[in-house]
């Protein structure tokens, strides 16, 4: 079993300590606990890739590869060869730019497959679990906002190219969301450091991981 987790944060300076990457590590740990050595797990941090926007040239119709973007091709190959995909995506405006670049090319390739009546688009039927999060303190209002403005658009974009969205439960059919527990404003820094309730996050991510594994 091969599983890829995309950490969709744009914050290069945080590296492995970004919230999205920590979520991916949590996903990997949960899968390892349940599947053991049967699982091949890889975390892909989008902040480390120099992606290019789609110019809709149509050159990918035959090859399902972007002639202008080797970084995209590398990521697309990893996802295509995976049995399941997880995405940890933070709220920006509302979707991080590099993730949108991936979505643009997913859509264009799927559309060209449709126009040319080709079969076998690699993302069709791929199982995906989504973890969406943001920098506002948790409340019913902020979680509902993240569902409407982040989780649903991401799920819709993936479903539109044939991917199979797996939810955590009947109450969370598209994935899970979480906010922050608090923030610290260190002297001399422009941006605050967020704190999270990782026990609570694990409790939400665990049934999502189990649902995706069960669906395979």
MARKETI-478696 format. One record per residue (C-alpha): x, y, z; residue in three letters. Coordinates in Angstrom, 2 decimals. Layout:
# MARKETI-478696
VEXPA       xx       yy       zz  resn
VEXPA        X        Y        Z   ala
...
//
This chain:
# MARKETI-478696
VEXPA       xx       yy       zz  resn
VEXPA     0.00     0.00     0.00   unk
VEXPA     1.37     3.40    -0.99   unk
VEXPA     0.00     6.56     0.62   unk
VEXPA     0.99    10.16    -0.08   unk
VEXPA     0.18    13.12     2.16   unk
VEXPA     0.37    16.64     0.71   unk
VEXPA     1.29    19.37     3.19   unk
VEXPA    -0.16    22.40     1.39   unk
VEXPA     1.39    25.14     3.53   unk
VEXPA     3.18    27.95     1.67   unk
VEXPA     5.31    28.85     4.72   unk
VEXPA     8.75    27.68     3.68   unk
VEXPA    10.42    28.91     6.86   unk
VEXPA     8.43    26.56     9.09   unk
VEXPA     9.50    23.48     7.15   unk
VEXPA     8.73    20.26     9.04   unk
VEXPA     7.19    22.28    11.89   unk
VEXPA     4.38    23.73     9.79   unk
VEXPA     0.96    22.65    11.03   unk
VEXPA     0.19    20.98     7.70   unk
VEXPA     3.38    18.91     7.84   unk
VEXPA     2.70    17.93    11.44   unk
VEXPA    -0.76    16.74    10.37   unk
VEXPA     0.86    14.63     7.65   unk
VEXPA     3.24    13.14    10.20   unk
VEXPA     0.25    12.32    12.39   unk
VEXPA    -1.48    10.65     9.43   unk
VEXPA     1.67     8.64     8.74   unk
VEXPA     1.94     7.54    12.36   unk
VEXPA    -1.70     6.44    12.45   unk
VEXPA    -1.34     4.46     9.23   unk
VEXPA     1.85     2.81    10.47   unk
VEXPA     0.08     1.79    13.68   unk
VEXPA    -2.73     0.13    11.70   unk
VEXPA    -0.95    -1.28     8.69   unk
VEXPA     2.69    -1.55     9.75   unk
VEXPA     5.28    -2.42     7.14   unk
VEXPA     2.60    -2.97     4.51   unk
VEXPA     2.35     0.80     4.06   unk
VEXPA     4.77     2.97     2.10   unk
VEXPA     4.23     6.53     3.31   unk
VEXPA     5.51     9.78     1.82   unk
VEXPA     4.98    13.38     2.88   unk
VEXPA     5.16    15.96     0.09   unk
VEXPA     5.70    19.53     1.34   unk
VEXPA     4.46    21.90    -1.37   unk
VEXPA     6.49    24.75     0.12   unk
VEXPA     9.61    23.07    -1.25   unk
VEXPA     8.39    22.93    -4.86   unk
VEXPA     8.53    25.73    -7.44   unk
VEXPA     5.25    25.11    -9.24   unk
VEXPA     4.01    27.02   -12.28   unk
VEXPA     0.41    28.02   -13.09   unk
VEXPA    -1.39    26.26   -15.92   unk
VEXPA    -1.35    28.20   -19.23   unk
VEXPA    -3.82    25.77   -20.86   unk
VEXPA    -1.57    25.05   -23.81   unk
VEXPA    -3.00    21.54   -24.28   unk
VEXPA     0.42    19.90   -24.57   unk
VEXPA    -0.45    17.47   -21.76   unk
VEXPA    -3.27    15.82   -23.74   unk
VEXPA    -1.17    12.91   -24.97   unk
VEXPA     1.44    12.59   -22.24   unk
VEXPA    -0.47    13.59   -19.06   unk
VEXPA     2.62    15.60   -18.18   unk
VEXPA     3.26    19.35   -18.11   unk
VEXPA     5.95    20.44   -20.56   unk
VEXPA     6.65    23.55   -18.45   unk
VEXPA     6.57    22.22   -14.91   unk
VEXPA     8.83    19.37   -13.79   unk
VEXPA     7.84    19.98   -10.15   unk
VEXPA     4.20    19.32   -10.98   unk
VEXPA     5.13    16.17   -12.91   unk
VEXPA     7.03    14.83    -9.91   unk
VEXPA     4.09    15.41    -7.56   unk
VEXPA     1.53    14.11   -10.06   unk
VEXPA     3.53    10.90   -10.49   unk
VEXPA     3.66    10.36    -6.73   unk
VEXPA    -0.11    10.84    -6.43   unk
VEXPA    -0.87     8.70    -9.49   unk
VEXPA     1.16     5.81    -8.09   unk
VEXPA    -0.45     6.04    -4.64   unk
VEXPA    -3.37     3.98    -3.43   unk
VEXPA    -4.63     6.89    -1.36   unk
VEXPA    -3.97    10.58    -0.87   unk
VEXPA    -4.30    12.79     2.18   unk
VEXPA    -4.18    16.58     1.97   unk
VEXPA    -3.48    18.85     4.94   unk
VEXPA    -4.51    22.32     3.77   unk
VEXPA    -4.39    25.61     5.68   unk
VEXPA    -6.79    28.49     5.15   unk
VEXPA    -5.20    31.31     3.17   unk
VEXPA    -7.31    33.23     0.66   unk
VEXPA    -8.93    30.74     0.96   unk
VEXPA    -6.84    28.02    -0.78   unk
VEXPA    -3.00    28.12    -0.87   unk
VEXPA    -1.63    29.18    -4.26   unk
VEXPA     0.52    26.11    -4.89   unk
VEXPA    -2.35    23.76    -4.20   unk
VEXPA    -4.45    25.77    -6.67   unk
VEXPA    -1.71    25.31    -9.28   unk
VEXPA    -2.02    21.56    -8.84   unk
VEXPA    -5.80    21.79    -9.13   unk
VEXPA    -5.57    23.86   -12.33   unk
VEXPA    -3.52    21.15   -14.01   unk
VEXPA    -5.59    18.29   -12.60   unk
VEXPA    -8.64    19.97   -14.15   unk
VEXPA    -7.04    20.73   -17.51   unk
VEXPA    -5.74    17.18   -17.93   unk
VEXPA    -9.11    15.68   -16.97   unk
VEXPA   -10.90    18.02   -19.39   unk
VEXPA    -8.57    17.11   -22.26   unk
VEXPA    -9.15    13.42   -21.51   unk
VEXPA   -12.87    14.10   -21.78   unk
VEXPA   -12.56    16.06   -25.04   unk
VEXPA   -10.37    13.44   -26.70   unk
VEXPA   -12.44    10.55   -25.31   unk
VEXPA    -9.41     8.99   -23.67   unk
VEXPA    -9.75     6.60   -20.75   unk
VEXPA    -7.55     5.89   -17.79   unk
VEXPA    -7.03     9.34   -16.26   unk
VEXPA    -4.77     8.45   -13.30   unk
VEXPA    -6.73    10.31   -10.62   unk
VEXPA   -10.12     8.71   -11.30   unk
VEXPA   -11.22     6.63    -8.33   unk
VEXPA    -8.27     7.71    -6.16   unk
VEXPA    -9.27     7.80    -2.49   unk
VEXPA    -8.55    11.07    -0.69   unk
VEXPA    -8.90    12.30     2.89   unk
VEXPA    -8.84    16.05     3.56   unk
VEXPA    -7.74    17.82     6.73   unk
VEXPA    -8.44    21.58     6.58   unk
VEXPA    -7.27    24.00     9.24   unk
VEXPA    -6.93    27.71     9.95   unk
VEXPA    -5.50    30.31    12.27   unk
VEXPA    -8.62    31.35    14.15   unk
VEXPA    -9.54    30.06    17.62   unk
VEXPA   -11.95    27.14    17.49   unk
VEXPA   -15.65    27.85    17.75   unk
VEXPA   -18.74    26.60    15.97   unk
VEXPA   -18.59    29.67    13.74   unk
VEXPA   -14.96    29.33    12.72   unk
VEXPA   -15.24    25.60    12.07   unk
VEXPA   -18.35    26.18     9.94   unk
VEXPA   -16.45    28.86     8.03   unk
VEXPA   -13.53    26.51     7.33   unk
VEXPA   -15.97    23.86     6.11   unk
VEXPA   -17.71    26.25     3.71   unk
VEXPA   -14.72    28.29     2.51   unk
VEXPA   -11.95    25.68     2.49   unk
VEXPA   -13.04    22.07     2.95   unk
VEXPA   -15.90    22.15     0.46   unk
VEXPA   -13.98    23.93    -2.37   unk
VEXPA   -11.04    21.54    -2.00   unk
VEXPA   -13.33    18.50    -1.96   unk
VEXPA   -15.29    19.79    -4.97   unk
VEXPA   -12.10    20.39    -6.96   unk
VEXPA   -10.86    16.86    -6.31   unk
VEXPA   -14.24    15.22    -6.92   unk
VEXPA   -14.57    17.04   -10.25   unk
VEXPA   -11.56    15.13   -11.63   unk
VEXPA   -12.92    11.78   -10.44   unk
VEXPA   -11.26    11.41    -7.06   unk
VEXPA   -13.28     9.75    -4.30   unk
VEXPA   -13.66    11.92    -1.21   unk
VEXPA   -13.69     9.92     2.00   unk
VEXPA   -15.13    11.48     5.13   unk
VEXPA   -14.48    10.78     8.79   unk
VEXPA   -18.13    10.13     9.67   unk
VEXPA   -21.69    10.98     8.72   unk
VEXPA   -21.20    14.32    10.45   unk
VEXPA   -17.95    14.94     8.58   unk
VEXPA   -18.54    13.52     5.07   unk
VEXPA   -15.88    15.62     3.30   unk
VEXPA   -13.03    15.41     5.79   unk
VEXPA   -12.25    17.23     9.03   unk
VEXPA   -11.40    20.79    10.10   unk
VEXPA    -9.76    22.39    13.11   unk
VEXPA    -8.69    25.78    14.40   unk
VEXPA    -6.13    26.94    16.93   unk
VEXPA    -6.14    26.68    20.72   unk
VEXPA    -4.37    30.03    21.15   unk
VEXPA    -1.52    32.20    19.97   unk
VEXPA     1.73    33.57    21.31   unk
VEXPA     3.08    36.93    20.15   unk
VEXPA     6.87    36.80    20.61   unk
VEXPA     8.81    40.06    20.77   unk
VEXPA    10.54    41.02    17.56   unk
VEXPA     8.36    38.82    15.33   unk
VEXPA     5.65    40.06    13.01   unk
VEXPA     3.59    36.87    12.99   unk
VEXPA     2.36    35.06    16.09   unk
VEXPA     3.02    31.42    16.89   unk
VEXPA    -0.13    29.31    17.02   unk
VEXPA    -0.82    26.65    19.63   unk
VEXPA    -2.98    23.60    18.94   unk
VEXPA    -4.74    20.91    20.92   unk
VEXPA    -3.02    17.94    19.29   unk
VEXPA    -4.92    15.37    21.33   unk
VEXPA    -8.15    16.81    19.95   unk
VEXPA    -6.75    16.93    16.42   unk
VEXPA    -5.66    13.29    16.67   unk
VEXPA    -9.15    12.33    17.81   unk
VEXPA   -10.58    13.93    14.66   unk
VEXPA    -7.94    12.63    12.23   unk
VEXPA    -8.03     9.03    13.48   unk
VEXPA   -11.50     8.12    12.11   unk
VEXPA   -10.61     9.81     8.82   unk
VEXPA    -7.51     7.64     8.45   unk
VEXPA    -9.50     4.54     9.38   unk
VEXPA   -12.21     5.37     6.84   unk
VEXPA    -9.69     5.83     4.02   unk
VEXPA    -7.87     2.60     4.86   unk
VEXPA   -11.18     0.71     5.06   unk
VEXPA   -12.16     2.01     1.62   unk
VEXPA    -9.07     0.59    -0.08   unk
//
